[in-house]
Amino acid sequence: MIRRLVATFSFGFVLTGCQLMPQAPVIDCGTVPPAQCQETVESLMRQAREEYPDKRVARIQLSTPTGGYDVEFTDGTGFAEVGH
């Protein structure tokens, strides 16, 4: 009984904690391979934090492996680069 109560409490705490965390951006890798996508997304997130520290990224969409992306903030603004 005690073990079940602890497990229920722990699971409930995890669910509550997730609700307090900011929502992660939607990522669309397009035709970009997974490893390259992850690297590009991390780079774009760093750029967004440095250049727009008061904004939160809502969506990142990559175009092709040779370039091109669209970064959108929660307020509807963003920055982009056209693919080659």
DSSP file (Angstrom, degrees, kcal/mol; ACC not computed):
  #  RESIDUE AA STRUCTURE BP1 BP2  ACC     N-H-->O    O-->H-N    N-H-->O    O-->H-N    TCO  KAPPA ALPHA  PHI   PSI    X-CA   Y-CA   Z-CA
    1    1 A M     >        0   0    0      0, 0.0     4,-2.1     0, 0.0     5,-0.2   0.000 360.0 360.0 360.0 -46.9    0.0    0.0    0.0
    2    2 A I  H  >  +     0   0    0      1,-0.2     4,-2.4     2,-0.2     5,-0.2   0.908 360.0  52.3 -64.5 -40.9    2.8    2.5    0.9
    3    3 A R  H  > S+     0   0    0      1,-0.2     4,-2.3     2,-0.2    -1,-0.2   0.907 109.9  48.8 -61.1 -42.8    4.7    1.6   -2.2
    4    4 A R  H  > S+     0   0    0      2,-0.2     4,-2.4     1,-0.2    -1,-0.2   0.894 110.5  51.1 -64.8 -40.6    1.7    2.3   -4.4
    5    5 A L  H  X S+     0   0    0     -4,-2.1     4,-2.6     2,-0.2    -2,-0.2   0.905 110.4  48.9 -64.1 -42.7    1.0    5.6   -2.6
    6    6 A V  H  X S+     0   0    0     -4,-2.4     4,-2.8     2,-0.2    -2,-0.2   0.916 111.8  49.0 -63.5 -43.6    4.6    6.7   -3.2
    7    7 A A  H  X S+     0   0    0     -4,-2.3     4,-2.4     2,-0.2    -2,-0.2   0.911 112.7  47.6 -62.9 -42.8    4.4    5.8   -6.9
    8    8 A T  H  X S+     0   0    0     -4,-2.4     4,-2.5     2,-0.2    -2,-0.2   0.917 113.2  48.1 -64.5 -43.8    1.1    7.6   -7.3
    9    9 A F  H  X S+     0   0    0     -4,-2.6     4,-2.3     2,-0.2    -2,-0.2   0.924 112.4  48.9 -62.3 -45.0    2.5   10.7   -5.5
   10   10 A S  H  X S+     0   0    0     -4,-2.8     4,-2.1     2,-0.2    -2,-0.2   0.918 112.3  47.7 -62.2 -44.6    5.7   10.6   -7.6
   11   11 A F  H  X S+     0   0    0     -4,-2.4     4,-2.3     1,-0.2    -1,-0.2   0.911 112.0  50.1 -63.9 -42.8    3.8   10.3  -10.9
   12   12 A G  H  X S+     0   0    0     -4,-2.5     4,-2.2     1,-0.2    -1,-0.2   0.879 109.3  51.9 -62.5 -38.2    1.4   13.1   -9.9
   13   13 A F  H  X S+     0   0    0     -4,-2.3     4,-2.6     2,-0.2    -1,-0.2   0.903 108.3  51.3 -65.1 -41.5    4.4   15.3   -9.0
   14   14 A V  H  X S+     0   0    0     -4,-2.1     4,-2.1     2,-0.2    -2,-0.2   0.924 110.5  48.6 -62.3 -45.0    5.9   14.7  -12.5
   15   15 A L  H  X S+     0   0    0     -4,-2.3     4,-1.4     1,-0.2    -1,-0.2   0.911 112.5  48.0 -62.8 -41.7    2.7   15.6  -14.2
   16   16 A T  H  X S+     0   0    0     -4,-2.2     4,-0.9     1,-0.2     3,-0.2   0.913 110.3  52.3 -64.5 -42.5    2.4   18.8  -12.2
   17   17 A G  H >X S+     0   0    0     -4,-2.6     4,-0.8     1,-0.2     3,-0.6   0.872 105.3  55.3 -61.7 -38.2    6.0   19.7  -12.9
   18   18 A C  H >< S+     0   0    0     -4,-2.1     3,-0.7     1,-0.2    -1,-0.2   0.860 102.9  55.8 -64.0 -34.8    5.5   19.3  -16.6
   19   19 A Q  H 3< S+     0   0    0     -4,-1.4    -1,-0.2     1,-0.2    -2,-0.2   0.764 105.5  52.5 -69.3 -23.8    2.7   21.8  -16.6
   20   20 A L  H << S+     0   0    0     -4,-0.9    -1,-0.2    -3,-0.6    -2,-0.2   0.641  91.5  91.6 -86.0 -15.2    4.9   24.4  -15.0
   21   21 A M  S << S-     0   0    0     -4,-0.8     3,-0.1    -3,-0.7     2,-0.0  -0.547  88.5-102.7 -80.9 145.2    7.6   24.0  -17.7
   22   22 A P        -     0   0    0      0, 0.0     2,-0.2     0, 0.0    -1,-0.1  -0.337  45.3 -96.4 -64.8 149.3    7.5   26.3  -20.7
   23   23 A Q        -     0   0    0      1,-0.1    -4,-0.0    -4,-0.1    -3,-0.0  -0.454  38.5-121.8 -69.7 134.4    6.1   24.7  -23.9
   24   24 A A        -     0   0    0     -2,-0.2    -1,-0.1     1,-0.1     3,-0.0  -0.423  33.4-100.4 -73.2 149.7    8.8   23.4  -26.2
   25   25 A P        -     0   0    0      0, 0.0     2,-0.4     0, 0.0    34,-0.3  -0.321  34.5-107.4 -69.1 154.8    8.9   24.8  -29.8
   26   26 A V  E     -a   59   0A   0     32,-2.7    34,-2.7     2,-0.0     2,-0.5  -0.710  36.9-156.4 -80.0 129.3    7.4   22.8  -32.7
   27   27 A I  E     -a   60   0A   0     -2,-0.4     2,-0.5    32,-0.2    34,-0.2  -0.942  14.8-175.3-115.2 128.1   10.2   21.5  -34.8
   28   28 A D  E     -a   61   0A   0     32,-2.6    34,-3.1    -2,-0.5    -2,-0.0  -0.951   2.6-175.9-121.8 108.4    9.8   20.5  -38.5
   29   29 A C    >   -     0   0    0     -2,-0.5     3,-2.5     1,-0.2     2,-0.1   0.603  15.5-170.1 -80.1 -11.8   13.0   19.0  -40.0
   30   30 A G  T 3  S-     0   0    0      1,-0.3    -1,-0.2    34,-0.0    34,-0.1  -0.381  70.2 -22.5  57.4-126.9   11.6   18.8  -43.5
   31   31 A T  T 3  S+     0   0    0     32,-1.0    -1,-0.3    31,-0.1    33,-0.1   0.261 106.0 121.2 -98.3  11.1   14.1   16.7  -45.5
   32   32 A V  S <  S-     0   0    0     -3,-2.5     5,-0.1    30,-0.1    30,-0.1  -0.607  71.4-111.2 -77.7 129.4   17.0   17.5  -43.2
   33   33 A P     >  -     0   0    0      0, 0.0     4,-2.8     0, 0.0     5,-0.2  -0.252  31.4-109.0 -57.9 148.3   18.6   14.3  -41.7
   34   34 A P  H  > S+     0   0    0      0, 0.0     4,-2.6     0, 0.0     5,-0.2   0.852 115.0  47.1 -50.6 -47.5   18.0   14.0  -37.9
   35   35 A A  H  > S+     0   0    0      1,-0.2     4,-2.0     2,-0.2     5,-0.2   0.918 116.0  44.9 -65.1 -42.2   21.6   14.7  -36.7
   36   36 A Q  H  > S+     0   0    0     -3,-0.2     4,-2.5     2,-0.2    -1,-0.2   0.878 112.4  53.4 -67.5 -37.6   21.9   17.8  -38.9
   37   37 A C  H  X S+     0   0    0     -4,-2.8     4,-3.0     2,-0.2     5,-0.2   0.942 108.8  48.3 -61.5 -48.2   18.4   18.9  -37.9
   38   38 A Q  H  X S+     0   0    0     -4,-2.6     4,-2.4     1,-0.2    -2,-0.2   0.916 112.9  48.0 -59.8 -44.2   19.3   18.7  -34.2
   39   39 A E  H  X S+     0   0    0     -4,-2.0     4,-2.0     2,-0.2    -1,-0.2   0.913 114.0  46.5 -63.7 -43.2   22.5   20.6  -34.7
   40   40 A T  H  X S+     0   0    0     -4,-2.5     4,-2.6     2,-0.2    -2,-0.2   0.914 112.1  50.1 -66.2 -43.4   20.8   23.3  -36.8
   41   41 A V  H  X S+     0   0    0     -4,-3.0     4,-2.6     2,-0.2    -2,-0.2   0.915 110.0  50.5 -62.5 -43.5   17.9   23.7  -34.3
   42   42 A E  H  X S+     0   0    0     -4,-2.4     4,-2.1    -5,-0.2    -1,-0.2   0.910 111.8  48.5 -60.8 -41.5   20.4   24.0  -31.4
   43   43 A S  H  X S+     0   0    0     -4,-2.0     4,-2.4     2,-0.2    -2,-0.2   0.912 112.1  48.0 -64.6 -43.2   22.2   26.7  -33.3
   44   44 A L  H  X S+     0   0    0     -4,-2.6     4,-2.6     2,-0.2    -2,-0.2   0.869 109.8  52.6 -67.3 -36.0   19.0   28.6  -34.1
   45   45 A M  H  X S+     0   0    0     -4,-2.6     4,-2.4     2,-0.2    -1,-0.2   0.909 110.1  48.4 -65.4 -41.2   17.9   28.4  -30.5
   46   46 A R  H  X S+     0   0    0     -4,-2.1     4,-2.4     2,-0.2     5,-0.2   0.936 112.1  49.3 -61.8 -45.8   21.2   29.9  -29.4
   47   47 A Q  H  X S+     0   0    0     -4,-2.4     4,-2.9     1,-0.2     5,-0.4   0.919 111.2  49.5 -59.8 -44.4   20.9   32.6  -32.0
   48   48 A A  H  X S+     0   0    0     -4,-2.6     4,-2.3     1,-0.2     7,-0.2   0.912 111.5  48.6 -62.2 -43.5   17.3   33.4  -30.9
   49   49 A R  H  < S+     0   0    0     -4,-2.4    -1,-0.2     2,-0.2    -2,-0.2   0.890 116.6  43.2 -64.4 -39.1   18.3   33.6  -27.2
   50   50 A E  H  < S+     0   0    0     -4,-2.4    -2,-0.2    -5,-0.2    -1,-0.2   0.927 123.8  33.1 -73.3 -45.5   21.2   35.9  -28.0
   51   51 A E  H  < S+     0   0    0     -4,-2.9    -2,-0.2     1,-0.2    -3,-0.2   0.758 133.3  26.7 -85.3 -25.7   19.5   38.2  -30.4
   52   52 A Y    ><  +     0   0    0     -4,-2.3     3,-1.9    -5,-0.4    -1,-0.2  -0.520  66.7 163.9-135.4  65.5   16.0   38.2  -29.0
   53   53 A P  T 3  S+     0   0    0      0, 0.0    -1,-0.1     0, 0.0    -4,-0.1   0.716  74.9  54.4 -63.2 -21.4   16.4   37.4  -25.2
   54   54 A D  T 3  S+     0   0    0      2,-0.0     2,-0.3     0, 0.0    -5,-0.1   0.404  98.0  79.4 -92.8   4.0   12.8   38.6  -24.4
   55   55 A K    <   -     0   0    0     -3,-1.9     2,-0.4    -7,-0.2    -3,-0.1  -0.763  67.2-140.9-113.3 158.3   11.1   36.3  -26.9
   56   56 A R        -     0   0    0     -2,-0.3    18,-2.4    -7,-0.0     2,-0.3  -0.968  22.6-120.8-119.9 130.8   10.2   32.6  -26.8
   57   57 A V  E     + B   0  73A   0     -2,-0.4    16,-0.3    16,-0.2     3,-0.1  -0.519  29.6 175.2 -71.9 129.2   10.5   30.4  -29.9
   58   58 A A  E     +     0   0A   0     14,-3.1   -32,-2.7     1,-0.3     2,-0.3   0.741  65.3   8.1-100.4 -33.6    7.2   28.8  -30.9
   59   59 A R  E     -aB  26  72A   0     13,-2.0    13,-2.9   -34,-0.3     2,-0.4  -0.996  49.6-167.7-154.9 141.3    8.3   27.0  -34.1
   60   60 A I  E     -aB  27  71A   0    -34,-2.7   -32,-2.6    -2,-0.3     2,-0.5  -0.994  12.4-174.9-130.0 125.6   11.4   26.2  -36.2
   61   61 A Q  E     -aB  28  70A   0      9,-2.6     9,-2.0    -2,-0.4     2,-0.3  -0.982   8.1-158.2-123.7 122.4   10.9   24.9  -39.7
   62   62 A L  E     - B   0  69A   0    -34,-3.1     7,-0.3    -2,-0.5   -30,-0.1  -0.753   0.7-161.6 -97.6 146.6   13.9   23.7  -41.8
   63   63 A S  E     -     0   0A   0      5,-2.7   -32,-1.0     1,-0.3     5,-0.2   0.941  59.2 -20.0 -91.8 -66.9   13.7   23.6  -45.6
   64   64 A T  E >   - B   0  67A   0      3,-1.2     3,-1.6     4,-0.3    -1,-0.3  -0.888  64.0 -99.7-140.7 167.2   16.4   21.4  -47.0
   65   65 A P  T 3  S+     0   0    0      0, 0.0     3,-0.1     0, 0.0   -33,-0.0   0.733 120.0  58.5 -62.4 -21.0   19.8   20.0  -46.0
   66   66 A T  T 3  S-     0   0    0      1,-0.3     2,-0.2   -34,-0.0    18,-0.2   0.438 121.4 -75.7 -91.2   1.5   21.5   22.7  -48.0
   67   67 A G  E <  S+B   64   0A   0     -3,-1.6    -3,-1.2     1,-0.2    -1,-0.3  -0.629  70.1 119.8 133.3 172.2   19.9   25.5  -46.0
   68   68 A G  E     +     0   0A   0     14,-0.3    -5,-2.7    -2,-0.2    -4,-0.3   0.360  26.6 172.8 101.8 127.7   16.8   27.5  -45.4
   69   69 A Y  E     -BC  62  81A   0     12,-2.2    12,-2.4    -7,-0.3     2,-0.4  -0.981  22.4-148.3-156.8 163.6   14.8   27.9  -42.1
   70   70 A D  E     -BC  61  80A   0     -9,-2.0    -9,-2.6    -2,-0.3     2,-0.5  -0.974  12.0-168.4-139.1 122.2   12.0   29.8  -40.5
   71   71 A V  E     -BC  60  79A   0      8,-3.0     8,-1.8    -2,-0.4     2,-0.4  -0.959   7.4-169.7-114.1 124.5   12.0   30.7  -36.8
   72   72 A E  E     -BC  59  78A   0    -13,-2.9   -14,-3.1    -2,-0.5   -13,-2.0  -0.946   9.1-147.3-118.6 134.6    8.7   32.0  -35.4
   73   73 A F  E >   -B   57   0A   0      4,-3.5     3,-2.0    -2,-0.4   -16,-0.2  -0.497  32.8-104.5 -91.4 165.6    8.3   33.4  -31.9
   74   74 A T  T 3  S+     0   0    0    -18,-2.4   -17,-0.1     1,-0.3    -1,-0.1   0.708 120.2  59.7 -64.1 -20.1    5.2   33.1  -29.7
   75   75 A D  T 3  S-     0   0    0    -19,-0.2    -1,-0.3     2,-0.1     3,-0.1   0.396 121.0-105.7 -89.5   4.7    4.3   36.8  -30.5
   76   76 A G  S <  S+     0   0    0     -3,-2.0    -2,-0.1     1,-0.3     2,-0.1   0.271  86.8 110.3  92.9 -11.4    4.1   36.0  -34.3
   77   77 A T        +     0   0    0     -5,-0.1    -4,-3.5     1,-0.0    -1,-0.3  -0.326  37.7 139.8 -85.3 176.0    7.4   37.7  -35.2
   78   78 A G  E     -C   72   0A   0     -6,-0.3     2,-0.3    -3,-0.1    -6,-0.2  -0.986  40.8-104.1 176.2-167.5   10.5   35.8  -36.3
   79   79 A F  E     -C   71   0A   0     -8,-1.8    -8,-3.0    -2,-0.3     2,-0.3  -0.981  29.9-179.0-146.0 155.4   13.5   35.5  -38.6
   80   80 A A  E     -C   70   0A   0     -2,-0.3     2,-0.4   -10,-0.2   -10,-0.2  -0.953  19.8-150.0-151.1 163.9   14.2   33.3  -41.7
   81   81 A E  E     -C   69   0A   0    -12,-2.4   -12,-2.2    -2,-0.3     2,-0.3  -0.985  27.0-125.2-139.3 131.5   16.7   32.4  -44.4
   82   82 A V        -     0   0    0     -2,-0.4   -14,-0.3   -14,-0.2   -12,-0.0  -0.572  33.6-113.0 -76.2 136.3   15.8   31.2  -47.8
   83   83 A G              0   0    0     -2,-0.3   -15,-0.2   -16,-0.2   -16,-0.1  -0.181 360.0 360.0 -66.9 161.2   17.3   27.9  -48.8
   84   84 A H              0   0    0    -18,-0.2    -1,-0.1   -20,-0.1   -16,-0.1   0.418 360.0 360.0 -86.7 360.0   19.9   27.6  -51.6
